[in-house]
Amino acid sequence: MMKMMIMITKIIAMTKMMQMLVMMMEIIVIMKII
């Protein structure tokens, strides 16, 4: 049970990190265009 919770939290953290990275990339692209 605990292992499942840890795995789920790790997956959520990874997806959040990926979303942050995508946002950063989008901002960099917009800055380059402008």
Beta strands, then each sheet from edge to edge (+ up, - down):
end
